[in-house]
Amino acid sequence: MSAPRVRISDIARHDGQTVSIAGWLYNIRRSGKICFPLLRDGSGIIQCVAVKANLPEELFEALKDLTQESSLIVTGKVRAEARAQGGFELDVESAEIIQRVSEADPYPITPKDHGIDFLMDHRHLWLRSKRQAAILRIRHEVIKSIRDYFDNQGFTLVDTPIFTPAACEGTTTLFEVNYFDEEKLYLTQSGQLYNEANAMALGKVYCFGPTFRAEKSKTRRHLTEFWMVEPEMAYADLEDVKALAEGLVVYCVGRVLENRKAELEVLERDVKKLESVKAPFPRMSYDDAVKVLQGKGSEITWGGDFGNTDETLLTQDSDRPILVDRYPSEIKAFYFQPDAENDKLALGVDVIAPEGYGEIIGGGQRIHDPELLLRRLKEHDLPPEAFNWYMDLRKYGTVPHGGFGMGVERFVAWMCGTEHIRECIAYPRMLYRTRP
């Protein structure tokens, strides 16, 4: 009877049993008549112990001379070992080498330091490192917790188009696409407009997918292709949006802390900072935020949008995100509902993460009055005919409604404590990087 194939992440359940693990050689130590191959399988790393006296000589020599990232299947007995990574070792009984990486063309990413351009050029291989694998597992946890949060609160996932005929937030950041019969379409900046229609059908909805921004930005917070979750709620105002956003952040942080301790340790993340992320979050108006920034030496004046430095200054004394609301209408998109007490202000809110990670959520209450919406479209030089379907939402049963967008990569960067957002998606697309 053949040994069962198991994952390294499940190895504790097989103590004392003979099992097989299929993976790749992460590293190896040699000591005379014994060698210690480190095997990784995508779920973890385990040290194998190969003793020459217990193996055919040909197999032992093949294992001893194995090259980094060679693929193999190892069979052996699981043994508890407190000093070993993960608390267990595998005493090798047999092995099948699937492919031995050639010494003439060795695996390019060695344990030595490499420059970021080299690593990004070899991103398809860099993902195999402990650090990058840990980031992707945390990303997976964040995405799963986002879905669970909205699913548990009665939201329905409704997918929105990638090809769109019109801008959502402004024409200057659109990627234009040649469609059939010379029609011009754009890659979506956001699923929000379609999601508003979905909310009028289903009440509470969210979309979750890739979005595209043609911003010529090279900051550590920007990608041209990123993933965003966007909830939308009918019969909702700004306060409902703020409560939903705060709840999402708290829930996702808690899930990462609960389920990804090992990955946070690999990244040497200061978890005490994440443990401080509890509700309620500090709240302030844009007016007050400008005063705070000016008091800290920022040159911002009323009416200006916050830059990266401003967002960092705002949160430098806070151990949790802050919510800033009621921005000037002129710096917000056309669809924001104006404040009833001051129509120069928009009922929008940004959630700004601490530790210099900036805005992670932006949203607010949408305009539900058809005449006001039409006027705003014209003020923003957007062709009303492209939004006829969107105007229909205000003609047939309009209601106050709102929602927000949260960028996954920015949130993951904050969770992981990464310096740059490029590590928070498997294959980042940036101003000067479209490969691999």
C-alpha positions as CSV (number, residue, x, y, z in Angstrom):
1,M,0.0,0.0,0.0
2,S,1.4,3.4,-1.1
3,A,1.9,6.2,1.5
4,P,-0.7,8.9,1.5
5,R,0.2,12.2,-0.2
6,V,-0.1,15.0,2.4
7,R,0.5,18.7,2.5
8,I,3.2,20.1,4.8
9,S,0.6,22.4,6.4
10,D,-1.2,19.3,7.7
11,I,1.9,17.4,8.8
12,A,1.1,17.6,12.5
13,R,-1.9,15.3,12.0
14,H,0.4,12.5,10.7
15,D,3.0,12.2,13.5
16,G,4.6,8.8,13.4
17,Q,3.1,7.9,10.0
18,T,4.7,7.2,6.7
19,V,3.6,9.8,4.1
20,S,4.6,11.3,0.8
21,I,5.2,15.0,0.1
22,A,5.4,16.4,-3.4
23,G,7.3,19.6,-3.7
24,W,10.5,21.4,-4.6
25,L,14.0,21.7,-3.0
26,Y,14.1,24.9,-1.1
27,N,17.6,24.5,0.3
28,I,19.9,21.7,1.5
29,R,22.5,21.1,4.2
30,R,25.1,18.3,3.9
31,S,27.1,16.6,6.7
32,G,29.1,13.6,5.6
33,K,26.8,10.5,5.5
34,I,23.7,12.6,6.2
35,C,22.0,15.4,4.3
36,F,19.0,17.6,5.2
37,P,16.9,18.7,2.2
38,L,14.4,21.4,2.9
39,L,11.3,20.6,1.0
40,R,8.6,23.2,0.2
41,D,5.2,22.3,-1.3
42,G,3.4,25.6,-1.4
43,S,1.8,25.2,2.0
44,G,4.9,25.2,4.1
45,I,8.5,24.0,4.4
46,I,9.7,20.8,6.2
47,Q,13.2,19.5,6.9
48,C,13.9,16.0,5.6
49,V,16.6,13.8,7.0
50,A,18.3,11.5,4.5
51,V,20.8,9.0,6.1
52,K,23.1,7.2,3.7
53,A,22.9,3.9,5.5
54,N,19.1,3.8,5.2
55,L,18.9,4.5,1.4
56,P,20.2,3.0,-1.8
57,E,23.6,4.7,-2.5
58,E,22.5,6.0,-5.9
59,L,19.5,7.7,-4.3
60,F,21.5,9.2,-1.4
61,E,24.0,10.7,-3.8
62,A,21.3,12.1,-6.0
63,L,19.6,13.7,-3.0
64,K,22.9,15.1,-1.7
65,D,23.7,16.7,-5.0
66,L,20.2,18.0,-5.7
67,T,20.0,21.6,-6.9
68,Q,17.8,24.4,-5.7
69,E,14.1,24.2,-6.9
70,S,14.5,20.7,-8.3
71,S,11.1,18.9,-8.1
72,L,10.7,15.7,-6.2
73,I,8.4,13.5,-4.2
74,V,9.7,12.3,-0.8
75,T,8.3,9.4,1.2
76,G,9.2,9.0,4.9
77,K,8.1,8.8,8.5
78,V,6.9,12.0,10.2
79,R,8.7,12.7,13.5
80,A,8.2,15.4,16.0
81,E,11.2,17.6,16.5
82,A,10.9,20.8,18.5
83,R,14.0,22.3,17.0
84,A,12.8,21.9,13.4
85,Q,10.9,24.5,11.5
86,G,7.2,23.7,12.0
87,G,8.0,21.3,14.8
88,F,8.4,18.1,12.6
89,E,10.9,16.4,10.4
90,L,10.6,13.7,7.7
91,D,12.9,10.7,7.9
92,V,13.5,9.8,4.2
93,E,12.7,6.2,3.2
94,S,12.5,6.8,-0.5
95,A,12.3,9.6,-3.1
96,E,11.4,10.2,-6.7
97,I,13.2,13.1,-8.4
98,I,10.9,14.5,-11.0
99,Q,13.3,17.1,-12.4
100,R,16.8,18.1,-11.4
101,V,17.5,21.7,-12.2
102,S,20.7,21.9,-14.3
103,E,23.8,23.3,-12.7
104,A,24.6,24.9,-16.1
105,D,21.4,26.9,-15.9
106,P,20.8,27.2,-12.1
107,Y,17.8,28.7,-10.4
108,P,18.4,32.5,-10.7
109,I,17.2,33.6,-7.3
110,T,19.8,32.4,-4.8
111,P,19.9,33.1,-1.0
112,K,22.1,36.2,-1.6
113,D,20.6,39.7,-1.9
114,H,19.2,40.8,-5.3
115,G,18.1,44.2,-6.6
116,I,14.4,44.9,-6.8
117,D,14.5,45.3,-10.7
118,F,16.1,41.8,-10.9
119,L,13.5,40.3,-8.6
120,M,10.6,42.0,-10.4
121,D,11.9,40.8,-13.8
122,H,11.8,37.3,-12.2
123,R,8.5,37.8,-10.4
124,H,7.2,34.5,-11.6
125,L,10.0,32.8,-9.6
126,W,10.3,35.3,-6.8
127,L,6.8,34.2,-5.7
128,R,8.4,31.0,-4.4
129,S,10.2,32.8,-1.6
130,K,9.0,32.6,2.0
131,R,8.2,36.3,2.1
132,Q,6.3,36.5,-1.1
133,A,4.3,33.3,-0.3
134,A,3.4,34.8,3.1
135,I,2.1,38.0,1.5
136,L,0.0,36.1,-1.0
137,R,-1.5,33.9,1.8
138,I,-2.4,37.1,3.7
139,R,-4.0,38.5,0.5
140,H,-6.0,35.3,0.2
141,E,-7.2,35.7,3.9
142,V,-8.1,39.3,3.3
143,I,-10.2,38.5,0.2
144,K,-11.9,35.6,1.9
145,S,-12.7,37.7,4.9
146,I,-14.1,40.5,2.7
147,R,-16.5,38.1,1.1
148,D,-17.5,36.5,4.4
149,Y,-18.1,40.0,5.9
150,F,-20.5,41.0,3.2
151,D,-22.1,37.6,2.7
152,N,-22.8,37.4,6.4
153,Q,-24.6,40.8,6.3
154,G,-27.0,39.8,3.5
155,F,-25.1,41.4,0.6
156,T,-25.3,39.7,-2.8
157,L,-22.2,39.5,-5.0
158,V,-23.1,40.9,-8.5
159,D,-20.3,41.1,-11.1
160,T,-20.0,44.3,-13.1
161,P,-18.4,44.9,-16.6
162,I,-14.8,45.3,-17.3
163,F,-15.6,47.0,-20.6
164,T,-17.5,50.3,-20.0
165,P,-18.7,53.0,-22.4
166,A,-18.2,55.9,-20.1
167,A,-16.0,57.2,-17.2
168,C,-16.9,56.7,-13.6
169,E,-14.5,59.2,-12.0
170,G,-13.0,61.2,-14.8
171,T,-11.8,60.7,-18.4
172,T,-8.1,61.4,-17.7
173,T,-7.4,58.1,-16.1
174,L,-9.1,55.8,-18.5
175,F,-7.5,53.1,-20.6
176,E,-9.1,53.2,-24.1
177,V,-9.8,49.9,-25.9
178,N,-10.6,49.3,-29.5
179,Y,-13.9,47.3,-29.6
180,F,-15.8,45.9,-32.6
181,D,-16.6,48.1,-35.6
182,E,-14.2,50.8,-34.4
183,E,-16.2,51.5,-31.2
184,K,-14.2,52.9,-28.4
185,L,-14.7,51.5,-24.9
186,Y,-12.7,51.8,-21.7
187,L,-11.3,49.5,-19.0
188,T,-13.4,50.0,-15.9
189,Q,-12.2,52.4,-13.2
190,S,-14.9,51.1,-10.9
191,G,-18.0,49.0,-10.8
192,Q,-19.9,51.5,-8.8
193,L,-22.3,52.9,-11.3
194,Y,-23.5,49.5,-12.3
195,N,-23.6,48.5,-8.7
196,E,-26.0,51.3,-8.0
197,A,-28.4,49.7,-10.4
198,N,-27.8,46.3,-8.8
199,A,-28.6,47.8,-5.4
200,M,-32.0,49.1,-6.7
201,A,-32.8,45.5,-7.6
202,L,-31.3,43.6,-4.7
203,G,-31.0,46.2,-1.8
204,K,-27.5,45.4,-0.7
205,V,-24.9,44.3,-3.2
206,Y,-21.1,44.2,-3.8
207,C,-18.9,43.7,-6.7
208,F,-15.3,42.4,-6.5
209,G,-12.8,42.4,-9.3
210,P,-10.0,44.1,-11.2
211,T,-10.1,47.9,-11.9
212,F,-7.8,50.0,-14.1
213,R,-6.5,53.5,-13.6
214,A,-4.2,55.2,-16.2
215,E,-2.5,57.4,-13.7
216,K,1.1,58.2,-14.5
217,S,2.0,57.7,-10.9
218,K,5.2,56.0,-9.5
219,T,4.4,56.2,-5.8
220,R,4.6,53.2,-3.5
221,R,0.8,53.2,-3.2
222,H,-0.2,53.0,-6.9
223,L,-0.8,50.3,-9.5
224,T,-2.5,50.6,-12.9
225,E,-4.3,47.4,-12.4
226,F,-5.7,46.5,-8.9
227,W,-8.5,44.7,-7.2
228,M,-11.3,46.5,-5.5
229,V,-14.4,45.5,-3.5
230,E,-17.3,47.9,-3.8
231,P,-20.5,47.5,-1.7
232,E,-23.6,49.6,-2.5
233,M,-26.7,49.9,-0.3
234,A,-30.2,51.2,-1.1
235,Y,-31.9,53.4,1.5
236,A,-28.5,54.3,3.0
237,D,-26.9,57.6,4.0
238,L,-23.3,58.7,4.8
239,E,-23.5,57.4,8.4
240,D,-24.5,53.9,7.1
241,V,-21.6,53.9,4.8
242,K,-19.2,54.9,7.5
243,A,-20.4,52.2,9.9
244,L,-20.1,49.5,7.1
245,A,-16.6,50.6,6.2
246,E,-15.4,50.6,9.9
247,G,-16.9,47.2,10.4
248,L,-15.2,45.8,7.3
249,V,-11.8,47.0,8.4
250,V,-12.1,45.6,12.0
251,Y,-13.4,42.3,10.7
252,C,-10.6,41.8,8.1
253,V,-7.8,42.8,10.5
254,G,-9.2,40.4,13.1
255,R,-9.3,37.5,10.6
256,V,-5.7,38.1,9.5
257,L,-4.5,38.2,13.2
258,E,-6.5,35.0,13.9
259,N,-5.5,32.9,10.9
260,R,-2.2,34.2,9.6
261,K,0.1,34.4,12.6
262,A,2.8,32.3,10.9
263,E,2.8,34.5,7.8
264,L,2.9,37.7,9.9
265,E,6.0,36.2,11.8
266,V,7.7,35.5,8.5
267,L,7.2,39.2,7.5
268,E,8.3,40.3,11.0
269,R,5.1,42.4,11.2
270,D,4.5,44.2,14.5
271,V,1.2,42.6,15.3
272,K,0.6,44.9,18.3
273,K,-0.1,47.7,15.9
274,L,-2.8,45.6,14.2
275,E,-4.2,44.4,17.5
276,S,-5.0,48.1,18.2
277,V,-7.4,48.3,15.3
278,K,-10.7,48.3,17.2
279,A,-13.9,50.3,16.8
280,P,-14.8,53.1,17.1
281,F,-12.3,54.8,14.7
282,P,-11.6,58.5,15.2
283,R,-13.8,60.7,13.0
284,M,-13.2,64.3,11.8
285,S,-14.5,66.6,9.1
286,Y,-12.4,67.7,6.1
287,D,-12.4,71.2,7.7
288,D,-10.9,70.0,10.9
289,A,-8.4,67.8,9.1
290,V,-7.1,70.8,7.2
291,K,-6.6,72.7,10.5
292,V,-4.8,69.7,12.0
293,L,-2.5,69.4,9.0
294,Q,-1.8,73.1,9.0
295,G,-0.9,72.9,12.6
296,K,1.6,70.1,11.8
297,G,3.3,72.2,9.1
298,S,1.5,71.1,6.0
299,E,1.1,73.7,3.3
300,I,-2.4,72.5,2.4
301,T,-5.1,75.1,2.0
302,W,-8.9,74.5,2.1
303,G,-10.1,73.0,-1.2
304,G,-7.0,71.0,-1.8
305,D,-6.9,67.2,-1.8
306,F,-4.7,65.3,0.6
307,G,-1.4,64.0,-0.6
308,N,0.5,61.0,0.8
309,T,2.4,63.1,3.3
310,D,-0.9,64.7,4.5
311,E,-2.5,61.4,5.1
312,T,0.5,60.2,7.0
313,L,0.5,63.3,9.2
314,L,-3.2,62.9,9.9
315,T,-2.7,59.4,11.4
316,Q,0.7,59.8,13.0
317,D,-0.9,60.1,16.5
318,S,-3.5,57.4,16.0
319,D,-3.2,53.6,16.5
320,R,-6.1,52.9,14.2
321,P,-7.6,54.3,10.9
322,I,-9.4,57.6,10.9
323,L,-12.5,58.6,9.0
324,V,-12.5,62.0,7.3
325,D,-15.8,63.2,5.8
326,R,-17.4,66.1,4.0
327,Y,-14.7,67.0,1.4
328,P,-15.2,69.9,-1.0
329,S,-17.5,68.9,-3.8
330,E,-15.0,70.3,-6.4
331,I,-12.4,67.6,-5.6
332,K,-14.9,64.7,-5.6
333,A,-16.6,62.8,-8.4
334,F,-19.8,64.0,-9.9
335,Y,-22.1,61.5,-8.2
336,F,-21.6,62.6,-4.6
337,Q,-24.6,63.9,-2.7
338,P,-24.0,67.5,-1.4
339,D,-24.3,68.2,2.3
340,A,-27.8,69.7,3.0
341,E,-26.2,72.3,5.3
342,N,-23.5,73.4,2.9
343,D,-23.8,72.4,-0.7
344,K,-20.1,73.1,-1.3
345,L,-19.4,69.9,0.7
346,A,-19.9,66.4,-0.5
347,L,-21.2,63.6,1.7
348,G,-18.1,61.5,1.1
349,V,-15.8,59.7,3.5
350,D,-12.2,58.4,3.3
351,V,-10.8,55.8,5.7
352,I,-7.1,56.5,6.2
353,A,-4.9,53.8,7.6
354,P,-2.1,54.5,10.1
355,E,1.6,53.8,9.7
356,G,1.7,55.8,6.4
357,Y,-0.5,53.5,4.4
358,G,-2.9,56.2,3.4
359,E,-6.5,56.0,2.1
360,I,-7.7,52.4,2.0
361,I,-11.5,53.2,1.5
362,G,-13.2,56.0,-0.3
363,G,-17.0,56.4,-0.7
364,G,-20.1,58.1,0.5
365,Q,-23.7,58.9,-0.3
366,R,-24.8,59.2,-4.0
367,I,-26.9,61.8,-5.6
368,H,-30.5,60.5,-5.9
369,D,-32.1,63.7,-7.4
370,P,-32.3,63.5,-11.2
371,E,-32.1,67.2,-11.9
372,L,-29.0,67.6,-9.6
373,L,-27.3,64.6,-11.2
374,L,-27.9,65.9,-14.7
375,R,-26.4,69.3,-13.7
376,R,-23.3,67.6,-12.2
377,L,-22.7,65.6,-15.3
378,K,-22.6,68.8,-17.3
379,E,-20.4,70.5,-14.8
380,H,-17.9,67.7,-15.1
381,D,-18.0,67.8,-19.0
382,L,-19.4,64.3,-19.1
383,P,-21.8,63.4,-22.0
384,P,-25.3,63.0,-20.5
385,E,-26.3,60.6,-23.3
386,A,-23.7,58.1,-22.1
387,F,-25.4,58.0,-18.8
388,N,-29.0,57.6,-19.9
389,W,-29.2,54.3,-18.2
390,Y,-27.7,55.7,-15.0
391,M,-30.3,58.5,-15.1
392,D,-33.1,55.9,-15.3
393,L,-32.2,54.9,-11.7
394,R,-33.3,58.4,-10.6
395,K,-36.5,58.3,-12.7
396,Y,-37.9,55.0,-11.5
397,G,-38.0,54.7,-7.7
398,T,-35.0,56.8,-6.7
399,V,-33.9,56.5,-3.1
400,P,-31.0,57.7,-1.0
401,H,-28.1,55.2,-1.4
402,G,-24.4,54.9,-0.8
403,G,-21.3,52.7,-0.8
404,F,-17.6,52.7,-1.1
405,G,-14.6,51.1,-2.7
406,M,-11.7,49.4,-0.9
407,G,-8.5,48.6,-2.8
408,V,-7.3,45.1,-1.8
409,E,-3.6,45.7,-2.4
410,R,-3.4,48.8,-0.2
411,F,-5.1,46.9,2.5
412,V,-2.8,44.0,2.2
413,A,0.2,46.3,2.2
414,W,-0.9,47.7,5.5
415,M,-1.5,44.2,7.0
416,C,1.9,43.0,5.9
417,G,3.8,46.1,6.6
418,T,5.3,46.1,3.1
419,E,7.1,49.2,1.9
420,H,5.7,49.0,-1.6
421,I,2.3,47.9,-3.0
422,R,4.0,46.0,-5.8
423,E,4.5,43.0,-3.5
424,C,0.8,42.7,-2.7
425,I,-0.4,41.3,-6.0
426,A,1.2,38.4,-7.9
427,Y,2.0,40.2,-11.1
428,P,1.9,44.0,-10.5
429,R,1.2,46.4,-13.4
430,M,2.8,49.8,-12.9
431,L,3.7,52.8,-15.0
432,Y,6.9,51.1,-16.4
433,R,6.2,47.4,-15.7
434,T,3.9,45.1,-17.7
435,R,6.0,42.0,-17.6
436,P,6.2,39.2,-16.7
